[in-house]
Amino acid sequence: MTYELTTQYDSRQSFYGKALVSTNEHGDLILTSYSTRVAVITTGTHGYIAKVNGTYSNTTLRHIKEFLKQNGFKADTKSQIIKDYLV
C-alpha cells in the first residue's frame, strides 16, 4: 500500500505528491521523497525504530521531519535527526 504524506506539523498545505509512504510485507513504513527512499520505521524487539538514510535537500528534510513526527518520533532539528536516526 502506498499513500501520499500529508502535512500535519509542517506549515505547507501539501507536499504535492513528492513524499510517499509505503508499507512492505513486514509492516515497515517506508518514506520516499522525490523517488528516493530516505527513511524507514520498523518494528524492533523494544518497539518501533526509525532509520534515516540522509537528510538530502531542505525539502526532503521537511518530508522526513513530518514522517517522523506523525509516527511519534522526535524530529526538531537536522542535527537531532542525524544524531538519533541516521544509519
DSSP file (Angstrom, degrees, kcal/mol; ACC not computed):
  #  RESIDUE AA STRUCTURE BP1 BP2  ACC     N-H-->O    O-->H-N    N-H-->O    O-->H-N    TCO  KAPPA ALPHA  PHI   PSI    X-CA   Y-CA   Z-CA
    1    1 A M              0   0    0      0, 0.0    22,-1.7     0, 0.0     2,-0.4   0.000 360.0 360.0 360.0 136.8    0.0    0.0    0.0
    2    2 A T  E     +A   22   0A   0     20,-0.2     2,-0.3    18,-0.0    20,-0.2  -0.991 360.0 170.5-131.2 138.4    1.3    3.5   -0.9
    3    3 A Y  E     -A   21   0A   0     18,-2.8    18,-3.3    -2,-0.4     2,-0.3  -0.973  37.4 -97.3-144.5 159.6   -0.2    6.9    0.1
    4    4 A E  E     -A   20   0A   0     -2,-0.3     2,-0.5    16,-0.2    16,-0.2  -0.580  39.1-116.7 -78.0 134.9    0.8   10.5   -0.1
    5    5 A L        -     0   0    0     14,-2.7    10,-0.5    -2,-0.3    12,-0.2  -0.599  34.6-153.7 -70.6 122.2    2.4   12.0    3.1
    6    6 A T        -     0   0    0     -2,-0.5     2,-0.6     8,-0.1     8,-0.1  -0.496  17.2-107.1 -92.2 166.8    0.0   14.7    4.2
    7    7 A T        +     0   0    0      6,-0.4    56,-0.0    -2,-0.2    -1,-0.0  -0.851  52.1 142.8 -99.4 125.4    1.0   17.8    6.3
    8    8 A Q  S    S+     0   0    0     -2,-0.6    -1,-0.2    58,-0.0    58,-0.0   0.573  85.3  22.8-122.4 -35.7    0.0   17.9    9.9
    9    9 A Y  S    S+     0   0    0     57,-0.0     2,-0.2     0, 0.0    -2,-0.1   0.637 105.8  86.3-107.7 -22.4    3.0   19.6   11.5
   10   10 A D  S    S-     0   0    0      1,-0.1    -3,-0.0     2,-0.1    53,-0.0  -0.515  76.6-131.0 -82.1 149.7    4.5   21.4    8.6
   11   11 A S  S    S+     0   0    0     -2,-0.2    -1,-0.1     2,-0.0     2,-0.1   0.651  79.7  96.0 -76.3 -15.2    3.3   24.9    7.6
   12   12 A R  S    S-     0   0    0      1,-0.1     3,-0.1     3,-0.0    -2,-0.1  -0.400  76.1-133.1 -74.4 154.2    2.8   24.0    4.0
   13   13 A Q  S    S-     0   0    0      1,-0.2    -6,-0.4    -2,-0.1     2,-0.3   0.810  81.3  -9.5 -74.8 -29.6   -0.6   22.9    2.8
   14   14 A S        -     0   0    0     -8,-0.1    -1,-0.2     1,-0.0    -8,-0.1  -0.983  48.0-131.4-161.1 161.0    0.7   19.9    0.9
   15   15 A F    >   -     0   0    0    -10,-0.5     3,-1.9    -2,-0.3    -9,-0.1   0.295  49.5-129.4-100.4   5.5    3.9   18.1   -0.4
   16   16 A Y  T 3   -     0   0    0      1,-0.3   -10,-0.1     2,-0.1    -2,-0.0   0.807  63.2 -56.0  54.0  40.0    2.3   17.9   -3.8
   17   17 A G  T 3  S+     0   0    0    -12,-0.2    -1,-0.3     2,-0.2     3,-0.1   0.548 112.1 113.0  76.8   7.2    2.9   14.2   -4.3
   18   18 A K  S <  S+     0   0    0     -3,-1.9    16,-2.7     1,-0.2     2,-0.5   0.606  70.9  56.1 -87.5 -12.4    6.7   14.4   -3.8
   19   19 A A  E     + B   0  33A   0     14,-0.2   -14,-2.7   -14,-0.2     2,-0.4  -0.976  68.6 178.2-124.4 118.7    6.6   12.5   -0.5
   20   20 A L  E     -AB   4  32A   0     12,-2.8    12,-3.1    -2,-0.5     2,-0.5  -0.927  16.1-153.7-122.5 144.4    5.1    9.0   -0.4
   21   21 A V  E     +AB   3  31A   0    -18,-3.3   -18,-2.8    -2,-0.4     2,-0.3  -0.961  19.1 175.3-116.0 132.1    4.7    6.4    2.3
   22   22 A S  E     -AB   2  30A   0      8,-2.3     8,-3.1    -2,-0.5     2,-0.4  -0.894  19.9-139.1-130.1 162.9    4.5    2.7    1.6
   23   23 A T  E     - B   0  29A   0    -22,-1.7     6,-0.2    -2,-0.3     2,-0.2  -0.921  13.7-150.8-119.4 149.0    4.4   -0.5    3.6
   24   24 A N    >   -     0   0    0      4,-1.2     3,-1.8    -2,-0.4     6,-0.0  -0.458  42.2 -83.2-106.9-174.5    6.2   -3.7    2.9
   25   25 A E  T 3  S+     0   0    0      1,-0.3    -2,-0.0    -2,-0.2    -1,-0.0   0.671 128.2  54.2 -65.7 -16.8    5.3   -7.3    3.7
   26   26 A H  T 3  S-     0   0    0      2,-0.1    -1,-0.3     0, 0.0    17,-0.2   0.464 118.6-108.0 -93.7  -4.0    6.8   -6.9    7.3
   27   27 A G    <   +     0   0    0     -3,-1.8    -2,-0.1     1,-0.3     2,-0.1   0.540  66.5 152.5  87.5   8.1    4.6   -3.8    8.0
   28   28 A D        -     0   0    0     15,-0.1    -4,-1.2     1,-0.1     2,-0.5  -0.415  43.0-131.0 -68.1 146.0    7.5   -1.4    7.8
   29   29 A L  E     -BC  23  41A   0     12,-2.3    12,-2.7    -6,-0.2     2,-0.5  -0.889  23.8-165.6 -98.8 127.9    6.7    2.2    6.9
   30   30 A I  E     -BC  22  40A   0     -8,-3.1    -8,-2.3    -2,-0.5     2,-0.5  -0.961   7.6-151.5-120.7 124.3    9.0    3.5    4.1
   31   31 A L  E     -BC  21  39A   0      8,-2.8     7,-2.4    -2,-0.5     8,-1.3  -0.835  10.7-170.6 -96.4 127.1    9.3    7.2    3.2
   32   32 A T  E     -BC  20  37A   0    -12,-3.1   -12,-2.8    -2,-0.5     2,-0.5  -0.977   1.0-172.2-116.6 126.3   10.2    8.0   -0.4
   33   33 A S  E >  S-BC  19  36A   0      3,-2.7     3,-1.6    -2,-0.5   -14,-0.2  -0.979  74.6 -14.4-120.7 123.1   11.0   11.6   -1.2
   34   34 A Y  T 3  S-     0   0    0    -16,-2.7    -1,-0.2    -2,-0.5   -15,-0.1   0.911 129.9 -53.3  50.6  46.6   11.5   12.6   -4.9
   35   35 A S  T 3  S+     0   0    0    -17,-0.3     2,-0.5     1,-0.2    -1,-0.3   0.567 116.5 113.6  68.4  12.3   11.7    8.9   -5.8
   36   36 A T  E <  S-C   33   0A   0     -3,-1.6    -3,-2.7     0, 0.0     2,-0.6  -0.959  70.4-126.4-116.5 129.5   14.5    8.2   -3.3
   37   37 A R  E     +C   32   0A   0     -2,-0.5    -5,-0.2    -5,-0.2     3,-0.1  -0.625  41.0 162.5 -72.6 115.2   14.0    6.0   -0.2
   38   38 A V  E     +     0   0A   0     -7,-2.4    15,-2.8    -2,-0.6    16,-0.6   0.655  52.9  13.1-114.3 -20.7   15.0    8.3    2.6
   39   39 A A  E     -CD  31  52A   0     -8,-1.3    -8,-2.8    13,-0.2     2,-0.3  -0.996  51.8-167.1-156.7 155.8   13.6    6.8    5.8
   40   40 A V  E     -CD  30  51A   0     11,-2.5    11,-2.7    -2,-0.3     2,-0.5  -0.997  10.5-153.6-145.2 144.3   12.0    3.7    7.3
   41   41 A I  E     +CD  29  50A   0    -12,-2.7   -12,-2.3    -2,-0.3     2,-0.3  -0.984  25.2 178.9-118.0 120.6   10.2    2.8   10.5
   42   42 A T  E     - D   0  49A   0      7,-2.8     7,-3.1    -2,-0.5     2,-0.6  -0.746  32.6-109.1-117.6 164.1   10.5   -0.8   11.5
   43   43 A T  E     - D   0  48A   0     -2,-0.3     5,-0.2     5,-0.2     2,-0.2  -0.853  41.6-178.5 -93.9 121.7    9.2   -2.9   14.4
   44   44 A G  E >   - D   0  47A   0      3,-3.7     3,-1.3    -2,-0.6     5,-0.0  -0.496  45.3 -91.9-109.3-178.2   12.1   -3.9   16.8
   45   45 A T  T 3  S+     0   0    0      1,-0.3     3,-0.1    -2,-0.2    -2,-0.0   0.751 127.2  39.8 -67.5 -23.7   12.2   -6.0   19.9
   46   46 A H  T 3  S-     0   0    0      1,-0.3     2,-0.3     0, 0.0    -1,-0.3   0.027 128.3 -78.5-113.9  25.8   11.7   -2.9   22.0
   47   47 A G  E <  S-D   44   0A   0     -3,-1.3    -3,-3.7     2,-0.0    -1,-0.3  -0.793  83.4  -9.4 115.8-159.1    9.2   -1.0   19.9
   48   48 A Y  E     -D   43   0A   0     -2,-0.3     2,-0.4    -5,-0.2    -5,-0.2  -0.531  55.4-159.0 -82.4 144.1    9.4    1.0   16.7
   49   49 A I  E     -D   42   0A   0     -7,-3.1    -7,-2.8    -2,-0.2     2,-0.4  -0.987   2.6-154.2-125.2 129.4   12.8    2.0   15.3
   50   50 A A  E     -D   41   0A   0     -2,-0.4     2,-0.4    -9,-0.2    -9,-0.2  -0.867  11.2-175.2-104.2 136.9   13.3    4.9   12.9
   51   51 A K  E     -D   40   0A   0    -11,-2.7   -11,-2.5    -2,-0.4     2,-0.4  -0.999   6.5-163.2-131.8 134.1   16.2    5.0   10.4
   52   52 A V  E     -De  39  86A   0     33,-2.9    35,-2.5    -2,-0.4   -13,-0.2  -0.962  11.0-157.7-118.4 132.5   17.1    7.8    8.1
   53   53 A N  S    S-     0   0    0    -15,-2.8     2,-0.3    -2,-0.4   -14,-0.1   0.707  71.2 -42.4 -81.1 -21.5   19.4    7.3    5.2
   54   54 A G        -     0   0    0    -16,-0.6    -1,-0.3     1,-0.1     0, 0.0  -0.905  46.4-112.7 169.1 168.4   20.4   11.0    4.9
   55   55 A T        +     0   0    0     -2,-0.3     6,-0.2     1,-0.2     9,-0.1   0.667  47.0 173.3 -99.3 -18.5   18.8   14.5    5.1
   56   56 A Y        +     0   0    0      4,-0.1    -1,-0.2     5,-0.1     2,-0.1  -0.192  51.8   3.2  54.7-129.3   19.4   15.4    1.4
   57   57 A S  S  > S-     0   0    0      1,-0.1     4,-2.2     4,-0.0     5,-0.1  -0.294  77.7-105.1 -84.4 170.3   17.7   18.7    0.5
   58   58 A N  H  > S+     0   0    0      2,-0.2     4,-1.7     1,-0.2     5,-0.1   0.874 122.1  51.3 -61.5 -37.7   15.8   21.1    2.7
   59   59 A T  H  > S+     0   0    0      2,-0.2     4,-1.8     1,-0.2    -1,-0.2   0.920 109.3  48.7 -67.9 -43.4   12.6   19.9    1.2
   60   60 A T  H  > S+     0   0    0      1,-0.2     4,-2.5     2,-0.2    -1,-0.2   0.879 107.7  56.2 -64.3 -36.0   13.4   16.3    1.8
   61   61 A L  H  X S+     0   0    0     -4,-2.2     4,-2.7     1,-0.2    -1,-0.2   0.893 105.1  52.3 -60.8 -39.1   14.3   17.1    5.4
   62   62 A R  H  X S+     0   0    0     -4,-1.7     4,-2.2     2,-0.2    -1,-0.2   0.900 108.9  50.1 -61.7 -41.0   10.8   18.6    5.8
   63   63 A H  H  X S+     0   0    0     -4,-1.8     4,-2.5     2,-0.2    -2,-0.2   0.927 111.6  48.2 -61.7 -45.5    9.4   15.3    4.5
   64   64 A I  H  X S+     0   0    0     -4,-2.5     4,-2.7     2,-0.2     5,-0.2   0.923 110.9  50.3 -62.7 -46.2   11.5   13.4    7.0
   65   65 A K  H  X S+     0   0    0     -4,-2.7     4,-2.6     1,-0.2     5,-0.2   0.925 112.7  46.8 -58.2 -45.8   10.5   15.6    9.9
   66   66 A E  H  X S+     0   0    0     -4,-2.2     4,-2.5     2,-0.2    -2,-0.2   0.924 112.3  49.9 -62.9 -45.9    6.8   15.3    9.1
   67   67 A F  H  X S+     0   0    0     -4,-2.5     4,-0.8     2,-0.2    -2,-0.2   0.918 114.1  44.8 -59.2 -47.3    7.1   11.5    8.6
   68   68 A L  H ><>S+     0   0    0     -4,-2.7     5,-2.6     1,-0.2     3,-0.7   0.939 114.0  48.4 -65.6 -47.4    8.9   11.0   12.0
   69   69 A K  H ><5S+     0   0    0     -4,-2.6     3,-1.8     1,-0.3    -2,-0.2   0.900 107.6  54.8 -61.8 -42.0    6.6   13.4   13.9
   70   70 A Q  H 3<5S+     0   0    0     -4,-2.5    -1,-0.3     1,-0.3    -2,-0.2   0.752 109.6  49.3 -64.0 -21.8    3.4   11.7   12.6
   71   71 A N  T <<5S-     0   0    0     -4,-0.8    -1,-0.3    -3,-0.7    -2,-0.2   0.149 125.9 -96.9-106.2  18.7    4.7    8.4   13.8
   72   72 A G  T < 5S+     0   0    0     -3,-1.8     2,-0.3     1,-0.3    -3,-0.2   0.613  79.8 130.4  85.1  14.5    5.6    9.6   17.3
   73   73 A F      < -     0   0    0     -5,-2.6     2,-0.3    -6,-0.1    -1,-0.3  -0.735  62.7-109.3-100.9 150.7    9.3   10.3   16.9
   74   74 A K        +     0   0    0     -2,-0.3    10,-0.1     1,-0.1     2,-0.0  -0.613  43.4 162.5 -74.2 132.2   11.1   13.5   18.0
   75   75 A A        +     0   0    0     -2,-0.3    -6,-0.1     1,-0.1     3,-0.1  -0.487  17.1 135.4-152.2  72.5   12.2   15.5   14.9
   76   76 A D        +     0   0    0      1,-0.2     2,-0.3    -2,-0.0    -1,-0.1   0.889  67.7  11.9 -92.5 -44.5   13.0   19.0   15.9
   77   77 A T     >  -     0   0    0      1,-0.1     4,-2.2   -12,-0.0    -1,-0.2  -0.887  69.3-113.7-134.6 163.0   16.3   19.8   14.1
   78   78 A K  H  > S+     0   0    0     -2,-0.3     4,-2.5     1,-0.2     5,-0.2   0.919 117.3  50.7 -60.1 -44.9   18.5   18.4   11.4
   79   79 A S  H  > S+     0   0    0      1,-0.2     4,-2.4     2,-0.2    -1,-0.2   0.878 110.0  49.7 -65.0 -36.9   21.3   17.8   13.9
   80   80 A Q  H  > S+     0   0    0      2,-0.2     4,-2.5     1,-0.2     5,-0.2   0.903 111.2  49.2 -67.2 -41.0   19.0   15.9   16.3
   81   81 A I  H  X>S+     0   0    0     -4,-2.2     4,-2.7     2,-0.2     5,-0.7   0.920 112.4  48.0 -63.7 -44.1   17.6   13.8   13.4
   82   82 A I  H  X5S+     0   0    0     -4,-2.5     4,-1.2     3,-0.2    -2,-0.2   0.931 114.4  46.5 -61.6 -46.1   21.2   12.9   12.3
   83   83 A K  H  <5S+     0   0    0     -4,-2.4    -2,-0.2    -5,-0.2    -1,-0.2   0.905 122.9  33.0 -63.1 -43.5   22.3   12.1   15.8
   84   84 A D  H  <5S+     0   0    0     -4,-2.5    -2,-0.2    -5,-0.2    -1,-0.2   0.787 133.4  16.0 -88.1 -29.0   19.2    9.9   16.6
   85   85 A Y  H  <5S+     0   0    0     -4,-2.7   -33,-2.9    -5,-0.2    -3,-0.2   0.552  79.8 121.6-128.8 -10.0   18.2    8.3   13.4
   86   86 A L  B  <<  e   52   0A   0     -4,-1.2   -33,-0.2    -5,-0.7   -47,-0.0  -0.387 360.0 360.0 -67.4 132.5   21.0    8.4   10.7
   87   87 A V              0   0    0    -35,-2.5    -1,-0.2    -2,-0.1   -34,-0.1   0.453 360.0 360.0 -78.4 360.0   22.1    5.0    9.5
